[in-house]
Amino acid sequence: MRPSTPEPEPLIRLLWRAHNWFRTAVIAALEAGDDPATITAAHATLLSQLPLEGTTIAELARLIGVSSPTAHQWVHELVAMDVLIVEPDPASARAKLVRLTQSGRQRRAQTLRLLAGIEANLAERVGADTVDALRAALETPWGNPDTTGT
């Protein structure tokens, strides 16, 4: 009997593991710092998807794939830590925008510096060419996911 060749893992599983690797590395680096406010992995995920100009809680929920009540809870936890502010949306009387506070912008800058270090560490582990190729593949527009077919 021939040994069977293992089935390749689905790309989504590999991407999810990569996401979790980065998220865990960021949280570990933040916890090693001297900031008393604890940013959870969920908070880090939310903050990673928040556009600089701000967005609504519903849009944040869509971007990170959680329910609006869950995103609402995380936003208000970050408001309590002075990372985010929720304010009226000038484009809509009913909507509210979630934006970074000054403290949140400082945290974002800190996190971007941490990420640069984490990316450099990854490049040392797997090779700079591999990281560059991964970045190029992920930065390439993939098109509308609704039109990919099954």
Secondary structure, DSSP 8 states (H G I E B T S, - for coil): ----------HHHHHHHHHHHHHHHHHHHHHHSS--S---HHHHHHHHH--TT-B-HHHHHHHHT--HHHHHHHHHHHHHTTSEEEEE-TT-SS-EEEEE-HHHHHHHHHHHHHHHHHHHHHHHHH-HHHHHHHHHHHHS----GGGS--
